[in-house]
């Protein structure tokens, strides 16, 4: 299978290219607006073919058809303000499609916009094949198997300060700081604000961190996927509190109506973090999903899953769902057609081999309340 990775030289795309280049039967091509040459050699020593491809170019669909993909993996975020041209062009090319989108509306509306084209082409198109909702939903599915009813779901991602950061991710994070979004709370929709609601979170093996509210696809998708759930929340826990204070203040000013173009500051602020702040953090990241629910007899239980990523390997996690689905598609294990968010396609145990590959550990604890 010929795999075109759009954004294949970026933070996540490069990782996917290197990983899939190790899979027999896959031919991987890294697509970029300015690849520089016909091949690219990564720091690992792996070499992939490259392709000049700009998703905003008027001839993008024609260029993609010429590339003859069997699978397109879209890693060129941020996705918050994108349309579905890449997914629709993939369908027109008769290729399966995966993306790493974490934009709430992009993933939540994906099926409505792409399903008919994907079914007509006989291909599978999947949005959100990343940490959310790809991995997070697999975790909640696993934890909820032992519960009669799920009452609440809380997810927090805690990246290591020294782990590599992609500009698209930073731009997306800054983009919704201070903006209101819907959150399912108390079995009703309310409004929460990006990078507000700072709380203290604890992690096994890590120092406690502050976490702030973020807008992700899970907030829109989980209330429908888990009937009866009353609360769904998501926080990001940066390692350094000074960053939380700065983002909280900027978000508060935006809530007051000050038109701060925070996404334009992403590159500059990332450079400051590289030069000044990284020395005060570590390369260890974590992710925690906590589910509260009832078991037979009415007793309430709290189940907590935690992942710990050492050695700066945290950025590999958002790539895993796409890698696993690409392998399943190449081996014929997935015969679905149509367009869906990345839920129900992967089980938690599917991730185990990828976790071991990067020395990532995970465990589950259970408490009676």
C-alpha positions, 0 to 999 in steps of 0.5 A, spaced: 500 500 500 502 506 498 501 511 504 502 519 503 503 522 509 501 530 509 505 534 513 510 528 513 516 532 515 513 535 521 513 533 528 508 528 528 508 526 520 515 525 521 514 520 526 509 516 522 513 516 516 519 513 520 514 508 524 510 506 517 517 505 513 518 499 518 512 495 516 513 490 510 508 492 504 507 499 505 511 504 501 511 511 505 511 518 501 512 524 506 508 530 503 510 537 504 509 544 501 517 545 500 520 538 501 527 540 498 529 534 494 526 528 492 528 524 498 529 525 506 533 522 511 531 522 518 535 523 524 534 516 525 537 514 518 531 512 515 530 515 508 523 516 505 521 519 498 518 526 498 512 529 494 511 537 494 504 538 496 500 544 498 493 542 501 491 550 500 493 549 492 488 550 487 490 543 484 491 540 490 486 534 488 489 533 482 496 533 485 493 528 490 490 523 484 497 523 480 500 521 487 496 514 487 495 513 494 492 507 497 492 511 504 492 518 506 494 520 513 493 528 514 498 531 519 498 538 517 494 541 523 492 545 526 485 542 524 480 548 528 479 552 522 480 547 516 475 544 511 474 537 509 478 538 502 483 533 504 478 527 506 474 529 500 480 529 495 482 522 498 475 519 497 476 522 490 482 518 489 479 512 492 484 512 498 483 511 505 484 517 509 486 518 517 487 524 520 490 526 527 485 532 528 484 534 535 479 540 533 472 539 536 468 541 531 472 538 525 472 531 528 465 532 531 462 534 524 466 529 520 461 524 518 456 528 516 461 532 511 465 526 508 461 519 509 457 519 503 463 521 499 467 515 503 461 510 502 461 512 494 468 511 493 468 504 498 474 507 502 474 508 510 475 515 512 477 516 520 478 523 523 481 523 530 486 518 530 490 520 535 490 521 543 483 524 543 479 520 541 483 515 538 486 512 545 482 516 550 475 512 547 479 506 547 481 507 554 474 509 556 471 503 553 476 498 556 474 501 563 467 501 562 467 494 561 466 492 568 461 498 570 453 497 569 453 505 568 458 510 567 457 517 571 463 521 569 469 521 565 475 525 566 481 526 562 488 529 563 494 530 558 501 532 561 506 533 556 513 533 559 516 540 558 522 538 554 518 533 549 518 536 542 512 541 541 509 541 534 507 548 532 500 546 529 499 543 536 501 550 540 497 554 535 491 550 536 492 551 544 493 558 543 487 559 538 481 557 543 484 560 550 479 564 553 474 562 548 467 559 550 465 551 549 460 547 550 461 542 556 457 536 558 456 537 566 451 535 571 447 531 565 446 538 561 450 543 557 454 548 560 459 553 557 467 552 559 473 557 557 479 555 554 485 555 559 481 557 565 478 552 571 485 551 573 486 545 578 491 540 581 492 533 578 496 528 581 500 522 577 503 516 579 511 517 579 510 524 577 510 531 581 503 534 582 501 539 576 496 544 575 491 543 569 487 547 565 480 546 561 481 545 553 476 544 548 477 537 544 473 532 540 471 528 546 467 533 550 462 533 544 463 525 542 463 522 549 456 524 552 453 520 546 457 514 546 456 513 553 449 514 555 447 516 562 454 519 563 453 526 567 460 529 566 465 529 561 471 534 562 478 534 559 484 538 562 492 539 559 497 539 565 503 543 563 509 541 567 511 549 569 506 553 573 509 559 570 506 557 563 499 556 566 499 563 570 501 566 563 496 562 559 490 563 564 491 571 564 491 571 557 485 567 556 482 571 562 483 578 558 480 575 552 474 573 556 474 580 557 474 582 550 481 584 549 482 581 542 489 578 543 491 574 537 495 569 541 495 564 535 500 569 532 505 568 538 505 561 537 512 561 534 515 566 538 513 563 545 515 556 543 522 559 542 522 562 549 520 555 552 526 552 548 531 557 550 529 559 557 524 554 560 525 547 558 531 547 562 526 547 568 522 541 566 523 534 564 522 529 558 517 525 562 509 526 560 503 522 562 496 521 560 490 519 565 483 517 564 478 516 570 472 513 570 466 513 575 461 509 575 456 503 578 457 496 579 452 491 580 449 492 587 449 500 586 456 501 589 460 506 585 467 505 583 473 509 580 477 506 575 483 510 573 488 509 567 495 512 567 500 512 562 507 514 563 512 516 557 519 517 559 525 519 555 521 525 551 517 519 547 510 523 549 510 525 542 509 518 539 503 517 543 498 522 538 501 518 532 499 511 535 492 510 533 494 512 526 500 507 525 495 502 528 489 503 523 494 504 517 497 497 519 490 494 519 488 497 513 494 494 509 493 487 512 485 487 510 483 487 517 478 493 516 473 492 511 468 498 513 467 504 509 464 510 510 467 516 515 467 516 522 471 519 528 476 514 531 472 510 536 470 503 536 476 501 531 481 500 536 482 496 543 486 498 549 490 492 548 492 494 541 496 499 543 500 495 548 506 493 542 507 500 541 507 502 548 513 497 549 516 500 543 517 507 546 518 504 553 511 507 555 508 504 561 501 504 563 497 501 569 489 501 572 487 502 579 480 501 582 477 504 588 470 503 591 467 510 593 
